[in-house]
Amino acid sequence: MAISPWELFADLGIAGLLLLTGQLLRSRLGLLQRLFLPASVIGGFLGLALGPNGANVLKLSEAFASYPGILIALVFASLPLASERVERKGTSRQLSDMWAFSTVATLLQWGAGVLFTILLLRQLWPDLNPGFGAVLACGFVGGHGTAAAVGETFNGLGWSEATSLAMTSATVGILSAIVGGMVLIKWGTAYGHAGFITRFQDLPEEIRTGLVGEEDRKSVGKETVSSTSIDTLAFHFCLVCCAAVGGYFLSSWWGKFLPQFRLPVFCVAYVVSLVLAKGLHNSRAIRYVDARTVSHLAGGLTDILVVFGIASIKITIVIKYAFPLALLFLFGLALCALIFFWMGPRFFETYWFEKSLFTWGWITGVTALGITLLRIVDSENGSRALNDFALAYLFVVPVEISLVAFAPQIILSGHSGILAGVTIAAAVLVSFLVRWMKRS
């Protein structure tokens, strides 16, 4: 599909307009503030309503639906460069509990979603694609970024409807994170499980409106190179682009030799970035890479990805799969509720409600929503949930990336049952080890 430079220019301009409109609406409308909807999600809904899949008022190019697959490669390429180094002395019992809880939640969503599809959905709808069960995890625990990655992989393997379904799953997940999170907060407050609590009116303005006051503003990063040579943002963006394009060429090269086993570009880009980060560490050039700057670049790319991702949802496909999707989402929410109510008190010795609520936010929506829910019940981070998660998630990432990269190919090669069995067994094993360690 050919696209002219001016079409790309127009698409990016429209995405920017939608993002700014989303932020404006968030800052002005109390309903959107209480729902904590990110500007990217609001802009995405506007793009869906007014774009080619809606009223067709916004003249996006035919290629705009492919942008999330490109942007996700840049996002994954930024992850190793945006990670702070973890010292051994930083580990703790709380850290291992958070890692185990997050890992089990991730494994269960993948395994249980696939198993639910095998045992029930494909019995009711025999023509359902075997990969349908993966839609739950790639949207809920993964979010729009993972939805774009998995959709791109499935599309390369011949299932073109996967991207719209995955983006729908991620969007439903965000709404579930918000609505479900508020219900859980009211429940926890009523039954005395919340150790700290904050009223909506007492939340910082930046959380409610998305606008940071002058006295609370922080730097987005440090200048590590002189602007007389190269701008620091350009320098960091070039590092991310080099890793991403390296992943693209290596993935293409791999496809020539083993076309039956496709390596997704985003996965190879992540590996290339790991190698690049290791080389920078060994040469001590890592001193000139500011993790905070790269993290903000990744965040900006993700915002644009979400806008294009939601706007690219094909309503006809969603309607076609409405009933199996509804059952899959209800099952997913029940599974997340089980993780919250049953696993939370057993995994966490202290502040189980706050830590479980934060996890609810990111295993149904995105990490930012988990943080928002946590700020309501623990505005001063007394539970230290964010500290533990920031370190623990570094060790969850390999599990997530492995599933995102290889699960679609395993499923479509006819081994859905094996994938479900292995992931569920691994989740049970981790849970058993946690219980055994606590007893001993």
N, C-alpha and C positions, 0 to 999 in steps of 0.2 A: 504494500500500500504506500504510494508515494505521497509525500507531504511537502509543501513548499515552506521556505523559511518564514514567510509572512503568516502562514496558517499556524505554525508553531508559536510565533510571536503573539498572534491573536488568542490562541488557547491559553498561554501563560497569563496574558492580560486579563482574560475572563476569570481564570482561577484566582488571580489577585483581587479582582473586583468582588468575587464571591466571598473570599476570606475576609476582606475588609467589611463587607456588608454583614457577615456573620458576627464579627466583633462588635460592630455598631449596634446590632440588635441585642447581643448579649449584654452590652453595657447599659442599654436603655430599658429593656423589658424585664420586669420582675419575675415573670413566669419562667423565662429562659434562665434567669439567675438561679431560681430555686431548683431548676432541673439540672444545673451545672453543665449544660450542653457546651462543648468546645465550639469555638468559632468555625473550625474546619468541618464539623458535623453539620452545623447550621448552614454553612455555605454549600456543603455537599447536597443537602436536601433541596436548597434553592436551585442548584444545578440540575438535580434530577427532575424537578418540577418544570423548569424553564428551558432545559437543554433538549438535545435530540430525542431523548427517551421520554420527554414530557411534552410541553407545549411547543417546543422547538423555536423559542424566541431567541435564545442564545445560540448563535451559529458556531458551534464547536466543530472542528474538523472530524473526518471519519477516523482519524488515528488517535483521538483523545482517550479512547478506552484502553489503548496499549501503554499509556504513560505510566500507570502504576507498576507495571512489570519492569520498566526501566528505572523508576525512582527507587524501587525496593532494593535494587542492586547497589545504588549509592548509599542507601540507609544501612544495609548490612556491611558495606565496605567501611563505614564510619565507626562501627561498634568497637573493634579492637583499639582504634586510635582514640576513642572517647573514654576508655576504661582506665581508671586509676589502678596502679599496682597494689596488690593486696599483700600485706605483710603477714607472716605466720602468726605473730603475736596478736593479730586482730581477730583470730578465730575464737569462738566461744561456744558454750552449750546452746545459748539462744540462737546463735548463727546456724548450728547444725539442725536445730528444730525447724527454723525457718526454711532452710534448704530442703529438708525432708518433706515438709508440708507443701512447699511449692512444687517440688518434683512429683510427689504423689498426685497432686491436683492436675498437673500437666499430663501425666501418663494416663490417669483415669479418663480424662476427657477424650483423648485419642482412642484408647482401647474400648471404653464403654460405648462411645459413639459408633464405632465400626461394628461392635458386637450387636448393638441395638438394631442397626440396619440389617445385619445378617439374619437375626432371629425373628424380627417383626416386620420392619418396613419392606424388605424385599419379598416377604411372604405375602404381604398385602398388595404390593406393586412390583411384580416380577421383572418388569422392564427397567427398574431403577438402576442407575449406574452403580457399580460396586464401590466407587469412590464417594458416594453420597454421605456416608457416615463420617468422613473426614471433614465435611463442611462444618460440623459442630465445633471441633477443636480449633481449626484454623481461623474461625471467626470469633469464638468466645475467648479462649485462652491466648489466641494469637493476635487478634485485632486486625485492623485494616491492612497493616503492613504484611502480616503473615498471610492474610486472605489473598493479597495481590500475588505473593510468592507462590502459594499453593495453586491458585488459579492459573498462573502462568505455566506451572509444571504440568497440571492436568491438561491445559490447552495444548501444550506441546505433545502430549500423549494421546490426543484425539478427542478429549472431552471439552468442547468449547463452552458449554453452559456453566462450567465450574466457577468461573470468575464471578459471574453475577450472583450465584448462590452463596459463594464465600463472602462477598461484599455485603449481601443481605444479612448473613449470619453475624458479621462483625457489627453491623448497624443495630440489629436487634440486641446484640450483646451489650452495646453501650447503653441503650435504653433500659435494659434489664439491670445493669449495674447501678444506674441512677435510681430507678423506681424501687428495685429490690433493696438497695442499700438504705434508702430512707425508711422502708418498712422495718428492716432489721434494727436500725437505730432506735425507732420507737419501741420495738420489742425489748431491746437490751436495756433501754432506760426504764421501762415499766417494771422489769423483773430484776433490776439492780445489778446487771452484768457490766454496765459501763462504769469504768473507774473515773473517767473524766468526761465532761460533756460541755458542749458549747451550743448556744442558741444560734439560729441562722442570723439574727440581727447582730450578733457579736462576732461573726466571722469577719476577717480582714476584708477590706474593700476589694483587694486584688482577687480574692477567691470568688466574691460575688459578681463583680462586674468585669473582671479580666483586665482592669486598668490599675497599674501600680502608681501609688502616690510618690511625689518627689522625695519624701523623707525615707522611703522604703526601697528605692531603686538600687539595684546592684549591677556590677559590671558583668557583661556576658562572657568576658574572657580577657586574656592578657595578650599584649603585643609581643610576639617572640621574634619577629623579624622587622627590619627597618622599612618604612614605607618608601624610603628613597630608592630601595631596590625592588621590593614587591610588597603589596599590601598583605597584612597578616591573614585577612579573610581569604584572599585569593590563594595564598600559600597553603592554607589548610584545606581549602576546597580542591586544590590541585592534587594533594595527597590522596584525598578520598576518590577523586576521579581516576587517578592512576590505578588504584587498587580495583575499582569497579571495571574499568576497561580491560585491565589484566585478566579479571575473571571472565569477561566476555570472550576474549580471544582464546583463553585456555579451554573454556567450555566448548567453543566452536571446534577447536583442535581435537578435543576429546571425542566430539560427536563424529568426526571423520573416521576414527579408528573403532569406536564402539557405539554405533548409532542406536543399538538396541537398549543401551543403558545411558540415559541422558542425565548429565550433571547440570542442574539449574545454574544460571549465571549468578544469581545472588549468593548461592552457596559457595561457588568457587571464588567470588569476589571477597567473601568473608575470609576464606583461607588465605588468599593473596594478601589481604590486609593484615592477617595474623603474622605472616612471614615478614611483611614490611615493618610492622611494629617491632618484631623481634630484632630485625636488622638495625632499626633505629635505636633500640635499647643497647644492643651490643656495641654500636659505634658512638653511643652517648649523644647522638643527635636528637634523641627523644626529648632533650631539654628544650628544644625549639618547637615542640608540639604541645599545644595547650588543650588538654582534654575537654575543658569547659567550652572552648570555642567549637571544637568538633561536635560536641554534644548538641550545641545550639544549631549548628548546620544540619545535623541529622533531624532535629526537631522541626526545623523549617521545611525540609524535604518531606517529612512525614505529613505535615499539615497539607501541603499541596497534593500529596498522594491521596489523602482521605477525601479531599474535594473531588478529585477526578474519579476516585474509586466509587463513591456513593453516586455521583452523577452518571457513571457508566452502567449502573444496575439496569438490566432490561426487565421492565415490569412484566412483560409477557412470559418470561421464563419463571419469574417468581410466582405468577398466577398458575402456571402449568404445574409447579411443584408445591402448591400452597398447602395441601393436606399433609404430605409426608414432611414438609418443612415444619409445619405447626407441631406435629408429634415429636420431631427431633428436637425442636427448641424447648418444648415442655419437658422432655426427658432431660435435656441438658440443664435446665434450671433446677429440676428436682435433684440432679446429681450435685450441682453446686451447693444447694441447700444442705444436702447430706454432708458434704465436705465441711461446710460451715458449722452445723450443729453437732455433728458426731465427731469429726476429726479434730476440730479446733480445740475443745477442752482437753482432749487426750494428747495432743502434740505440744501445746504450750502450757507451761507450768504457771506463768504469770501473764496477766493481761490478755487472756485468750480471746476475749471479745474484740478488743481493738485490733489485734493482729489478724484475726480471722476476717474482720470487716474489711481491712485493707486488702487482704487476699481476695475476698469476694469481688472487690472493685476491679482488680486486674485480671482475674480469671474469667470474668464475664465481659468486661469492657477493656480499659487500658490502664496503665500504671497511674496516669494523671488522675483518673477518677478514683482509684484506690487511695491516692494521697488526699484528694478532696474529701472523701468520706472520713478518712482518718483525722483530718483537721477539725471535723465537726465534733468528734468524740474525744479527741486528744490533741488539742491545739498546740500544746507545748512539747509534743513528742515524748511524753513521760514513759510511754511503753517501749520506746526505742525500736519500734517496728521498722521505721525507715532505715535506721542504722544497720539492723540485721539484714533487711532485704537487699540493701545496696551491695553488701558483700556476698550474701548467699546467691543472688541472682547471677553473679559471674559464673557460678558452678551449675546453674540451671540452664544457661544459654547453650552449652554443648548438647544437652538432651533435646532442647527445643529445635535446634538447627538440624540435628540428625533426623528427627521425625519429619520436619518440614521438607528436608531434602529427599529422603528416601521412602517415606510412607506412601506417597502417591504411586510410585513405581512398584512397590511391593503389592499394593492393593490391586492395581490394574493388571498385574501379572498373575492374578488369581490366588493370592496368598493372604486375603483379608483375615481369615481365621487365625493364621499364624501371628500376624501383627497384633490382633486383638488379644490373643492369649499371652504373648510375650510382654506387652505393655501392662496388662492387668496384673500378670504374675510379678512383674518388677515393682509395681505399685504396692502390692501386698507384701512383698519382701522388704521394701523400705519401711513400710508401716510396722511390720513385725520387728525389725531391727530397732526401731525407735522405742517400741514398747519394752523390748528386752533390755535395752540400755537403761531405761528409766527404772525398771524393776531391780536391776543389778547395781 
